[in-house]
């Protein structure tokens, strides 16, 4: 049970870390250096937390899914804020 909570917490943490990067990423052209950097910036932090938590490499797909979801959520929030700012 402890291990499952640890994995769930790590996935949620990777999601939360990636949301701001996804939000900022929407301001840069696709495939630019900053766009690429903002996609990959949270990964070292997530890896560090995973290693410190004592989880093996078998949990990498879960954290990548959390990070991917965070990027998508951040991008959606950014697009919606821009759309709402344009509407009077």
N, C-alpha and C positions, 0 to 999 in steps of 0.2 A: 504493500500500500504506500509506503514511504517513497519507493522508487517511482511509482506512477505519479504521485504528486510532484516529485522533483522534475520529471519529464514535462508534465503539464505546465509547471511554473516556468521552465526554460523556454517552452514554445511560446507562452504568453509574453515572456520577456523579449524574445526575439521579435515578436510582432510589435510590441510597444517601441522597441529601439528603431525599428524600420519605418514606422509611420512618419516621423519628421523628415527622414531622408526622401521618402516617396513624395511628401508634400513639396519639398524644395526642388526635387528633381523635375517637377512639372514646369518649372520656369526656364529650363534649358532645352536647347534643341536635341532631338533624338540622336544618339550615337556621338554626341560631343564628349569632350574629356570630362567635364563636370557631371554630365549625365551618367557616364560610366563610373566615375568616382563615387557618386551618391548611391549607386546601386550596390557597390562593393564595400562601402565604408563600414556598415554595421557588422560585417562578417567576422573580422578579427575579434571584436568584442564578444560576439556570440560564441566563437570558438574558445576564447579564454574562459568564459563563464562555464561552458560545457566541461572543459578540462578541470577547472577548479571544483566543479560539482562531482567529479569522479565518474562521469558518464563516458562510455566508450564511443567509438566512431559509428556504431550501429544506430545512434540517435541523430545523426547528421540529417537524414531526410526530413525528420520531424521539424528540426530547427530551420531548415531551408524553406519548408512550407510556411512556417510562421513568418519568416522574413519576407517571403514572396507576398503573403497576404498583407503584411504591413505596408509594403511598397504600393500595392494596389489600393489599399484603404487611404493612404496618404495622398495618392494621386487623385482619387475620387473626391476627397475633401477639398483639395486645391482647385480642381475644375469646378466644383459646385460653388465655392466662394467667389471665383472669378465670374461665373455666370450670374450669381446673385448680385454682384457689384455692378454689372452692366445693366441690369433691369432697374428701371426707375421706380 
